[in-house]
Amino acid sequence: MDDVDRASEREAEILADALRDQALRAGLQGKTAADSARWCTDCGEKVPALRRRTVPGCQKCVVCQERAERKGKA
Ligand SMILES: [Zn+2]
């Protein structure tokens, strides 16, 4: 394995950790992909299948989720 492979593997780990943190903050522990909304509850945009699987129970698209989190912290 070369350095490029190692770097992208590390990036994938960081991304997975970030998604887990997001689920914890949003109170989505124990949810499954089936609990995820197909359409964003805020803007009505389609929630990508990858996001529904990686953030089980999510109800918003990435944009609205981040906006909601920023609002919550402000
Ligand atoms: Zn949205």
PDB file of the backbone (N, CA, C, O) and the ligand in Angstrom, with CONECT records:
HET     ZN  A 101       1
ATOM      1  N   MET A   1       0.856  -1.204   0.000  1.00  0.00           N
ATOM      2  CA  MET A   1       0.000   0.000   0.000  1.00  0.00           C
ATOM      3  C   MET A   1       0.889   1.250   0.000  1.00  0.00           C
ATOM      4  O   MET A   1       1.842   1.340   0.773  1.00  0.00           O
ATOM      5  N   ASP A   2       0.571   2.202  -0.864  1.00  0.00           N
ATOM      6  CA  ASP A   2       1.402   3.410  -0.888  1.00  0.00           C
ATOM      7  C   ASP A   2       0.770   4.526  -0.047  1.00  0.00           C
ATOM      8  O   ASP A   2      -0.308   4.367   0.525  1.00  0.00           O
ATOM      9  N   ASP A   3       1.475   5.652   0.005  1.00  0.00           N
ATOM     10  CA  ASP A   3       1.023   6.746   0.874  1.00  0.00           C
ATOM     11  C   ASP A   3      -0.351   7.284   0.473  1.00  0.00           C
ATOM     12  O   ASP A   3      -1.148   7.682   1.322  1.00  0.00           O
ATOM     13  N   VAL A   4      -0.614   7.290  -0.845  1.00  0.00           N
ATOM     14  CA  VAL A   4      -1.903   7.826  -1.309  1.00  0.00           C
ATOM     15  C   VAL A   4      -3.050   6.971  -0.777  1.00  0.00           C
ATOM     16  O   VAL A   4      -4.067   7.495  -0.321  1.00  0.00           O
ATOM     17  N   ASP A   5      -2.875   5.634  -0.842  1.00  0.00           N
ATOM     18  CA  ASP A   5      -3.916   4.740  -0.327  1.00  0.00           C
ATOM     19  C   ASP A   5      -4.134   4.959   1.159  1.00  0.00           C
ATOM     20  O   ASP A   5      -5.266   5.018   1.640  1.00  0.00           O
ATOM     21  N   ARG A   6      -3.013   5.079   1.879  1.00  0.00           N
ATOM     22  CA  ARG A   6      -3.130   5.280   3.327  1.00  0.00           C
ATOM     23  C   ARG A   6      -3.855   6.583   3.633  1.00  0.00           C
ATOM     24  O   ARG A   6      -4.691   6.635   4.535  1.00  0.00           O
ATOM     25  N   ALA A   7      -3.534   7.639   2.880  1.00  0.00           N
ATOM     26  CA  ALA A   7      -4.141   8.945   3.117  1.00  0.00           C
ATOM     27  C   ALA A   7      -5.646   8.885   2.873  1.00  0.00           C
ATOM     28  O   ALA A   7      -6.419   9.426   3.664  1.00  0.00           O
ATOM     29  N   SER A   8      -6.068   8.241   1.802  1.00  0.00           N
ATOM     30  CA  SER A   8      -7.507   8.218   1.513  1.00  0.00           C
ATOM     31  C   SER A   8      -8.242   7.318   2.495  1.00  0.00           C
ATOM     32  O   SER A   8      -9.414   7.544   2.796  1.00  0.00           O
ATOM     33  N   GLU A   9      -7.548   6.290   2.996  1.00  0.00           N
ATOM     34  CA  GLU A   9      -8.169   5.432   3.994  1.00  0.00           C
ATOM     35  C   GLU A   9      -8.405   6.218   5.282  1.00  0.00           C
ATOM     36  O   GLU A   9      -9.448   6.088   5.924  1.00  0.00           O
ATOM     37  N   ARG A  10      -7.421   7.032   5.645  1.00  0.00           N
ATOM     38  CA  ARG A  10      -7.539   7.866   6.848  1.00  0.00           C
ATOM     39  C   ARG A  10      -8.673   8.874   6.672  1.00  0.00           C
ATOM     40  O   ARG A  10      -9.435   9.135   7.603  1.00  0.00           O
ATOM     41  N   GLU A  11      -8.772   9.432   5.478  1.00  0.00           N
ATOM     42  CA  GLU A  11      -9.839  10.400   5.206  1.00  0.00           C
ATOM     43  C   GLU A  11     -11.208   9.755   5.374  1.00  0.00           C
ATOM     44  O   GLU A  11     -12.128  10.359   5.926  1.00  0.00           O
ATOM     45  N   ALA A  12     -11.333   8.516   4.891  1.00  0.00           N
ATOM     46  CA  ALA A  12     -12.605   7.798   5.008  1.00  0.00           C
ATOM     47  C   ALA A  12     -12.941   7.563   6.473  1.00  0.00           C
ATOM     48  O   ALA A  12     -14.104   7.647   6.867  1.00  0.00           O
ATOM     49  N   GLU A  13     -11.924   7.268   7.281  1.00  0.00           N
ATOM     50  CA  GLU A  13     -12.149   7.064   8.715  1.00  0.00           C
ATOM     51  C   GLU A  13     -12.633   8.344   9.372  1.00  0.00           C
ATOM     52  O   GLU A  13     -13.562   8.333  10.179  1.00  0.00           O
ATOM     53  N   ILE A  14     -11.979   9.465   9.010  1.00  0.00           N
ATOM     54  CA  ILE A  14     -12.360  10.758   9.581  1.00  0.00           C
ATOM     55  C   ILE A  14     -13.800  11.088   9.205  1.00  0.00           C
ATOM     56  O   ILE A  14     -14.567  11.580  10.033  1.00  0.00           O
ATOM     57  N   LEU A  15     -14.162  10.817   7.954  1.00  0.00           N
ATOM     58  CA  LEU A  15     -15.521  11.089   7.490  1.00  0.00           C
ATOM     59  C   LEU A  15     -16.524  10.238   8.257  1.00  0.00           C
ATOM     60  O   LEU A  15     -17.577  10.728   8.663  1.00  0.00           O
ATOM     61  N   ALA A  16     -16.197   8.964   8.453  1.00  0.00           N
ATOM     62  CA  ALA A  16     -17.102   8.066   9.176  1.00  0.00           C
ATOM     63  C   ALA A  16     -17.274   8.543  10.616  1.00  0.00           C
ATOM     64  O   ALA A  16     -18.379   8.507  11.156  1.00  0.00           O
ATOM     65  N   ASP A  17     -16.181   8.990  11.237  1.00  0.00           N
ATOM     66  CA  ASP A  17     -16.259   9.506  12.602  1.00  0.00           C
ATOM     67  C   ASP A  17     -17.148  10.737  12.660  1.00  0.00           C
ATOM     68  O   ASP A  17     -17.960  10.882  13.573  1.00  0.00           O
ATOM     69  N   ALA A  18     -16.992  11.627  11.679  1.00  0.00           N
ATOM     70  CA  ALA A  18     -17.776  12.858  11.653  1.00  0.00           C
ATOM     71  C   ALA A  18     -19.262  12.542  11.519  1.00  0.00           C
ATOM     72  O   ALA A  18     -20.098  13.189  12.149  1.00  0.00           O
ATOM     73  N   LEU A  19     -19.587  11.548  10.701  1.00  0.00           N
ATOM     74  CA  LEU A  19     -20.987  11.169  10.509  1.00  0.00           C
ATOM     75  C   LEU A  19     -21.561  10.575  11.787  1.00  0.00           C
ATOM     76  O   LEU A  19     -22.716  10.823  12.134  1.00  0.00           O
ATOM     77  N   ARG A  20     -20.736   9.782  12.491  1.00  0.00           N
ATOM     78  CA  ARG A  20     -21.191   9.200  13.760  1.00  0.00           C
ATOM     79  C   ARG A  20     -21.450  10.310  14.775  1.00  0.00           C
ATOM     80  O   ARG A  20     -22.458  10.293  15.481  1.00  0.00           O
ATOM     81  N   ASP A  21     -20.537  11.270  14.842  1.00  0.00           N
ATOM     82  CA  ASP A  21     -20.711  12.389  15.768  1.00  0.00           C
ATOM     83  C   ASP A  21     -21.997  13.142  15.466  1.00  0.00           C
ATOM     84  O   ASP A  21     -22.741  13.529  16.367  1.00  0.00           O
ATOM     85  N   GLN A  22     -22.242  13.340  14.164  1.00  0.00           N
ATOM     86  CA  GLN A  22     -23.430  14.078  13.752  1.00  0.00           C
ATOM     87  C   GLN A  22     -24.688  13.332  14.213  1.00  0.00           C
ATOM     88  O   GLN A  22     -25.638  13.947  14.697  1.00  0.00           O
ATOM     89  N   ALA A  23     -24.686  12.007  14.060  1.00  0.00           N
ATOM     90  CA  ALA A  23     -25.839  11.204  14.465  1.00  0.00           C
ATOM     91  C   ALA A  23     -26.040  11.297  15.968  1.00  0.00           C
ATOM     92  O   ALA A  23     -27.175  11.379  16.436  1.00  0.00           O
ATOM     93  N   LEU A  24     -24.954  11.285  16.727  1.00  0.00           N
ATOM     94  CA  LEU A  24     -25.049  11.374  18.182  1.00  0.00           C
ATOM     95  C   LEU A  24     -25.629  12.723  18.599  1.00  0.00           C
ATOM     96  O   LEU A  24     -26.516  12.797  19.450  1.00  0.00           O
ATOM     97  N   ARG A  25     -25.111  13.791  17.981  1.00  0.00           N
ATOM     98  CA  ARG A  25     -25.597  15.129  18.329  1.00  0.00           C
ATOM     99  C   ARG A  25     -27.070  15.284  17.995  1.00  0.00           C
ATOM    100  O   ARG A  25     -27.813  15.948  18.718  1.00  0.00           O
ATOM    101  N   ALA A  26     -27.487  14.671  16.899  1.00  0.00           N
ATOM    102  CA  ALA A  26     -28.879  14.805  16.452  1.00  0.00           C
ATOM    103  C   ALA A  26     -29.802  13.840  17.183  1.00  0.00           C
ATOM    104  O   ALA A  26     -31.004  13.818  16.916  1.00  0.00           O
ATOM    105  N   GLY A  27     -29.255  13.032  18.111  1.00  0.00           N
ATOM    106  CA  GLY A  27     -30.074  12.098  18.868  1.00  0.00           C
ATOM    107  C   GLY A  27     -30.593  10.962  18.018  1.00  0.00           C
ATOM    108  O   GLY A  27     -31.711  10.490  18.221  1.00  0.00           O
ATOM    109  N   LEU A  28     -29.788  10.518  17.067  1.00  0.00           N
ATOM    110  CA  LEU A  28     -30.251   9.495  16.126  1.00  0.00           C
ATOM    111  C   LEU A  28     -29.693   8.111  16.436  1.00  0.00           C
ATOM    112  O   LEU A  28     -29.771   7.215  15.596  1.00  0.00           O
ATOM    113  N   GLN A  29     -29.128   7.921  17.637  1.00  0.00           N
ATOM    114  CA  GLN A  29     -28.591   6.611  17.967  1.00  0.00           C
ATOM    115  C   GLN A  29     -29.691   5.560  17.909  1.00  0.00           C
ATOM    116  O   GLN A  29     -30.828   5.823  18.303  1.00  0.00           O
ATOM    117  N   GLY A  30     -29.358   4.379  17.423  1.00  0.00           N
ATOM    118  CA  GLY A  30     -30.322   3.284  17.400  1.00  0.00           C
ATOM    119  C   GLY A  30     -31.261   3.318  16.222  1.00  0.00           C
ATOM    120  O   GLY A  30     -32.060   2.399  16.041  1.00  0.00           O
ATOM    121  N   LYS A  31     -31.181   4.368  15.407  1.00  0.00           N
ATOM    122  CA  LYS A  31     -32.038   4.441  14.222  1.00  0.00           C
ATOM    123  C   LYS A  31     -31.425   3.594  13.107  1.00  0.00           C
ATOM    124  O   LYS A  31     -30.230   3.298  13.119  1.00  0.00           O
ATOM    125  N   THR A  32     -32.254   3.217  12.157  1.00  0.00           N
ATOM    126  CA  THR A  32     -31.755   2.501  10.988  1.00  0.00           C
ATOM    127  C   THR A  32     -32.003   3.355   9.749  1.00  0.00           C
ATOM    128  O   THR A  32     -32.702   4.367   9.791  1.00  0.00           O
ATOM    129  N   ALA A  33     -31.401   2.908   8.639  1.00  0.00           N
ATOM    130  CA  ALA A  33     -31.569   3.655   7.395  1.00  0.00           C
ATOM    131  C   ALA A  33     -33.044   3.770   7.020  1.00  0.00           C
ATOM    132  O   ALA A  33     -33.445   4.712   6.336  1.00  0.00           O
ATOM    133  N   ALA A  34     -33.854   2.803   7.472  1.00  0.00           N
ATOM    134  CA  ALA A  34     -35.286   2.833   7.161  1.00  0.00           C
ATOM    135  C   ALA A  34     -35.986   3.989   7.860  1.00  0.00           C
ATOM    136  O   ALA A  34     -37.066   4.409   7.444  1.00  0.00           O
ATOM    137  N   ASP A  35     -35.361   4.515   8.942  1.00  0.00           N
ATOM    138  CA  ASP A  35     -35.951   5.650   9.659  1.00  0.00           C
ATOM    139  C   ASP A  35     -35.600   6.975   8.997  1.00  0.00           C
ATOM    140  O   ASP A  35     -36.184   8.009   9.319  1.00  0.00           O
ATOM    141  N   SER A  36     -34.657   6.943   8.083  1.00  0.00           N
ATOM    142  CA  SER A  36     -34.224   8.172   7.429  1.00  0.00           C
ATOM    143  C   SER A  36     -35.298   8.686   6.485  1.00  0.00           C
ATOM    144  O   SER A  36     -36.019   7.919   5.848  1.00  0.00           O
ATOM    145  N   ALA A  37     -35.383  10.006   6.415  1.00  0.00           N
ATOM    146  CA  ALA A  37     -36.358  10.619   5.511  1.00  0.00           C
ATOM    147  C   ALA A  37     -35.839  10.565   4.076  1.00  0.00           C
ATOM    148  O   ALA A  37     -34.659  10.811   3.826  1.00  0.00           O
ATOM    149  N   ARG A  38     -36.726  10.243   3.140  1.00  0.00           N
ATOM    150  CA  ARG A  38     -36.322  10.227   1.730  1.00  0.00           C
ATOM    151  C   ARG A  38     -36.225  11.643   1.199  1.00  0.00           C
ATOM    152  O   ARG A  38     -35.469  11.919   0.268  1.00  0.00           O
ATOM    153  N   TRP A  39     -36.996  12.536   1.797  1.00  0.00           N
ATOM    154  CA  TRP A  39     -37.013  13.927   1.367  1.00  0.00           C
ATOM    155  C   TRP A  39     -36.739  14.800   2.582  1.00  0.00           C
ATOM    156  O   TRP A  39     -37.280  14.553   3.660  1.00  0.00           O
ATOM    157  N   CYS A  40     -35.907  15.811   2.416  1.00  0.00           N
ATOM    158  CA  CYS A  40     -35.545  16.712   3.511  1.00  0.00           C
ATOM    159  C   CYS A  40     -36.798  17.358   4.099  1.00  0.00           C
ATOM    160  O   CYS A  40     -37.631  17.883   3.359  1.00  0.00           O
ATOM    161  N   THR A  41     -36.935  17.322   5.430  1.00  0.00           N
ATOM    162  CA  THR A  41     -38.116  17.897   6.068  1.00  0.00           C
ATOM    163  C   THR A  41     -38.074  19.420   6.054  1.00  0.00           C
ATOM    164  O   THR A  41     -39.094  20.066   6.298  1.00  0.00           O
ATOM    165  N   ASP A  42     -36.914  20.003   5.774  1.00  0.00           N
ATOM    166  CA  ASP A  42     -36.795  21.462   5.747  1.00  0.00           C
ATOM    167  C   ASP A  42     -37.014  22.025   4.351  1.00  0.00           C
ATOM    168  O   ASP A  42     -37.877  22.880   4.151  1.00  0.00           O
ATOM    169  N   CYS A  43     -36.238  21.548   3.389  1.00  0.00           N
ATOM    170  CA  CYS A  43     -36.272  22.164   2.059  1.00  0.00           C
ATOM    171  C   CYS A  43     -36.967  21.285   1.026  1.00  0.00           C
ATOM    172  O   CYS A  43     -37.220  21.739  -0.090  1.00  0.00           O
ATOM    173  N   GLY A  44     -37.285  20.029   1.372  1.00  0.00           N
ATOM    174  CA  GLY A  44     -38.004  19.169   0.449  1.00  0.00           C
ATOM    175  C   GLY A  44     -37.131  18.537  -0.627  1.00  0.00           C
ATOM    176  O   GLY A  44     -37.626  17.832  -1.506  1.00  0.00           O
ATOM    177  N   GLU A  45     -35.824  18.795  -0.550  1.00  0.00           N
ATOM    178  CA  GLU A  45     -34.914  18.177  -1.518  1.00  0.00           C
ATOM    179  C   GLU A  45     -34.729  16.710  -1.180  1.00  0.00           C
ATOM    180  O   GLU A  45     -34.878  16.297  -0.029  1.00  0.00           O
ATOM    181  N   LYS A  46     -34.399  15.922  -2.212  1.00  0.00           N
ATOM    182  CA  LYS A  46     -34.163  14.497  -2.003  1.00  0.00           C
ATOM    183  C   LYS A  46     -32.927  14.294  -1.121  1.00  0.00           C
ATOM    184  O   LYS A  46     -31.892  14.922  -1.341  1.00  0.00           O
ATOM    185  N   VAL A  47     -33.044  13.413  -0.120  1.00  0.00           N
ATOM    186  CA  VAL A  47     -31.881  13.067   0.707  1.00  0.00           C
ATOM    187  C   VAL A  47     -31.182  11.894   0.026  1.00  0.00           C
ATOM    188  O   VAL A  47     -31.792  10.843  -0.169  1.00  0.00           O
ATOM    189  N   PRO A  48     -29.911  12.060  -0.337  1.00  0.00           N
ATOM    190  CA  PRO A  48     -29.190  10.994  -1.051  1.00  0.00           C
ATOM    191  C   PRO A  48     -29.201   9.677  -0.279  1.00  0.00           C
ATOM    192  O   PRO A  48     -29.116   9.665   0.948  1.00  0.00           O
ATOM    193  N   ALA A  49     -29.309   8.563  -1.016  1.00  0.00           N
ATOM    194  CA  ALA A  49     -29.359   7.242  -0.388  1.00  0.00           C
ATOM    195  C   ALA A  49     -28.130   7.006   0.481  1.00  0.00           C
ATOM    196  O   ALA A  49     -28.232   6.391   1.543  1.00  0.00           O
ATOM    197  N   LEU A  50     -26.971   7.490   0.042  1.00  0.00           N
ATOM    198  CA  LEU A  50     -25.741   7.290   0.810  1.00  0.00           C
ATOM    199  C   LEU A  50     -25.857   7.967   2.171  1.00  0.00           C
ATOM    200  O   LEU A  50     -25.424   7.412   3.181  1.00  0.00           O
ATOM    201  N   ARG A  51     -26.440   9.163   2.201  1.00  0.00           N
ATOM    202  CA  ARG A  51     -26.603   9.872   3.466  1.00  0.00           C
ATOM    203  C   ARG A  51     -27.613   9.144   4.350  1.00  0.00           C
ATOM    204  O   ARG A  51     -27.414   9.048   5.561  1.00  0.00           O
ATOM    205  N   ARG A  52     -28.692   8.631   3.761  1.00  0.00           N
ATOM    206  CA  ARG A  52     -29.701   7.919   4.564  1.00  0.00           C
ATOM    207  C   ARG A  52     -29.084   6.696   5.221  1.00  0.00           C
ATOM    208  O   ARG A  52     -29.457   6.325   6.334  1.00  0.00           O
ATOM    209  N   ARG A  53     -28.127   6.065   4.522  1.00  0.00           N
ATOM    210  CA  ARG A  53     -27.485   4.877   5.086  1.00  0.00           C
ATOM    211  C   ARG A  53     -26.424   5.247   6.110  1.00  0.00           C
ATOM    212  O   ARG A  53     -26.302   4.587   7.142  1.00  0.00           O
ATOM    213  N   THR A  54     -25.646   6.310   5.832  1.00  0.00           N
ATOM    214  CA  THR A  54     -24.538   6.649   6.725  1.00  0.00           C
ATOM    215  C   THR A  54     -25.004   7.423   7.944  1.00  0.00           C
ATOM    216  O   THR A  54     -24.329   7.398   8.973  1.00  0.00           O
ATOM    217  N   VAL A  55     -26.151   8.120   7.861  1.00  0.00           N
ATOM    218  CA  VAL A  55     -26.714   8.826   9.015  1.00  0.00           C
ATOM    219  C   VAL A  55     -28.128   8.296   9.236  1.00  0.00           C
ATOM    220  O   VAL A  55     -29.105   8.986   8.946  1.00  0.00           O
ATOM    221  N   PRO A  56     -28.236   7.067   9.752  1.00  0.00           N
ATOM    222  CA  PRO A  56     -29.564   6.459   9.925  1.00  0.00           C
ATOM    223  C   PRO A  56     -30.480   7.327  10.769  1.00  0.00           C
ATOM    224  O   PRO A  56     -30.089   7.795  11.839  1.00  0.00           O
ATOM    225  N   GLY A  57     -31.695   7.541  10.292  1.00  0.00           N
ATOM    226  CA  GLY A  57     -32.661   8.337  11.032  1.00  0.00           C
ATOM    227  C   GLY A  57     -32.629   9.815  10.682  1.00  0.00           C
ATOM    228  O   GLY A  57     -33.411  10.595  11.224  1.00  0.00           O
ATOM    229  N   CYS A  58     -31.733  10.213   9.781  1.00  0.00           N
ATOM    230  CA  CYS A  58     -31.632  11.636   9.440  1.00  0.00           C
ATOM    231  C   CYS A  58     -32.937  12.104   8.789  1.00  0.00           C
ATOM    232  O   CYS A  58     -33.578  11.352   8.055  1.00  0.00           O
ATOM    233  N   GLN A  59     -33.315  13.331   9.062  1.00  0.00           N
ATOM    234  CA  GLN A  59     -34.562  13.887   8.527  1.00  0.00           C
ATOM    235  C   GLN A  59     -34.304  15.072   7.603  1.00  0.00           C
ATOM    236  O   GLN A  59     -35.219  15.603   6.973  1.00  0.00           O
ATOM    237  N   LYS A  60     -33.034  15.475   7.537  1.00  0.00           N
ATOM    238  CA  LYS A  60     -32.706  16.647   6.733  1.00  0.00           C
ATOM    239  C   LYS A  60     -31.558  16.347   5.790  1.00  0.00           C
ATOM    240  O   LYS A  60     -30.784  15.418   6.022  1.00  0.00           O
ATOM    241  N   CYS A  61     -31.443  17.138   4.718  1.00  0.00           N
ATOM    242  CA  CYS A  61     -30.294  17.029   3.836  1.00  0.00           C
ATOM    243  C   CYS A  61     -29.076  17.637   4.551  1.00  0.00           C
ATOM    244  O   CYS A  61     -29.218  18.269   5.598  1.00  0.00           O
ATOM    245  N   VAL A  62     -27.897  17.443   3.985  1.00  0.00           N
ATOM    246  CA  VAL A  62     -26.672  17.923   4.628  1.00  0.00           C
ATOM    247  C   VAL A  62     -26.733  19.434   4.863  1.00  0.00           C
ATOM    248  O   VAL A  62     -26.349  19.919   5.927  1.00  0.00           O
ATOM    249  N   VAL A  63     -27.213  20.164   3.871  1.00  0.00           N
ATOM    250  CA  VAL A  63     -27.242  21.633   3.958  1.00  0.00           C
ATOM    251  C   VAL A  63     -28.122  22.080   5.124  1.00  0.00           C
ATOM    252  O   VAL A  63     -27.703  22.909   5.932  1.00  0.00           O
ATOM    253  N   CYS A  64     -29.332  21.542   5.218  1.00  0.00           N
ATOM    254  CA  CYS A  64     -30.260  21.955   6.272  1.00  0.00           C
ATOM    255  C   CYS A  64     -29.784  21.466   7.643  1.00  0.00           C
ATOM    256  O   CYS A  64     -29.963  22.154   8.648  1.00  0.00           O
ATOM    257  N   GLN A  65     -29.171  20.266   7.677  1.00  0.00           N
ATOM    258  CA  GLN A  65     -28.658  19.743   8.933  1.00  0.00           C
ATOM    259  C   GLN A  65     -27.580  20.676   9.486  1.00  0.00           C
ATOM    260  O   GLN A  65     -27.571  21.006  10.672  1.00  0.00           O
ATOM    261  N   GLU A  66     -26.676  21.091   8.601  1.00  0.00           N
ATOM    262  CA  GLU A  66     -25.591  21.971   9.043  1.00  0.00           C
ATOM    263  C   GLU A  66     -26.146  23.319   9.466  1.00  0.00           C
ATOM    264  O   GLU A  66     -25.680  23.910  10.440  1.00  0.00           O
ATOM    265  N   ARG A  67     -27.141  23.806   8.737  1.00  0.00           N
ATOM    266  CA  ARG A  67     -27.742  25.090   9.080  1.00  0.00           C
ATOM    267  C   ARG A  67     -28.401  24.977  10.461  1.00  0.00           C
ATOM    268  O   ARG A  67     -28.258  25.879  11.287  1.00  0.00           O
ATOM    269  N   ALA A  68     -29.112  23.889  10.713  1.00  0.00           N
ATOM    270  CA  ALA A  68     -29.797  23.687  11.989  1.00  0.00           C
ATOM    271  C   ALA A  68     -28.784  23.611  13.129  1.00  0.00           C
ATOM    272  O   ALA A  68     -29.011  24.156  14.210  1.00  0.00           O
ATOM    273  N   GLU A  69     -27.660  22.929  12.878  1.00  0.00           N
ATOM    274  CA  GLU A  69     -26.644  22.799  13.923  1.00  0.00           C
ATOM    275  C   GLU A  69     -25.998  24.143  14.232  1.00  0.00           C
ATOM    276  O   GLU A  69     -25.707  24.458  15.386  1.00  0.00           O
ATOM    277  N   ARG A  70     -25.781  24.930  13.182  1.00  0.00           N
ATOM    278  CA  ARG A  70     -25.195  26.265  13.404  1.00  0.00           C
ATOM    279  C   ARG A  70     -26.144  27.118  14.218  1.00  0.00           C
ATOM    280  O   ARG A  70     -25.720  27.832  15.127  1.00  0.00           O
ATOM    281  N   LYS A  71     -27.427  27.049  13.895  1.00  0.00           N
ATOM    282  CA  LYS A  71     -28.441  27.812  14.612  1.00  0.00           C
ATOM    283  C   LYS A  71     -28.478  27.379  16.071  1.00  0.00           C
ATOM    284  O   LYS A  71     -28.596  28.214  16.968  1.00  0.00           O
ATOM    285  N   GLY A  72     -28.377  26.060  16.310  1.00  0.00           N
ATOM    286  CA  GLY A  72     -28.438  25.531  17.652  1.00  0.00           C
ATOM    287  C   GLY A  72     -27.303  26.015  18.532  1.00  0.00           C
ATOM    288  O   GLY A  72     -27.460  26.199  19.739  1.00  0.00           O
ATOM    289  N   LYS A  73     -26.142  26.219  17.895  1.00  0.00           N
ATOM    290  CA  LYS A  73     -24.961  26.615  18.665  1.00  0.00           C
ATOM    291  C   LYS A  73     -24.911  28.111  18.891  1.00  0.00           C
ATOM    292  O   LYS A  73     -24.344  28.566  19.885  1.00  0.00           O
ATOM    293  N   ALA A  74     -25.496  28.889  17.982  1.00  0.00           N
ATOM    294  CA  ALA A  74     -25.389  30.344  18.030  1.00  0.00           C
ATOM    295  C   ALA A  74     -26.177  30.907  19.216  1.00  0.00           C
ATOM    296  O   ALA A  74     -26.203  32.120  19.420  1.00  0.00           O
TER     297      ALA A  74
HETATM  298 ZN    ZN A 101     -32.674  20.371   3.133  1.00  0.00          ZN2+
END
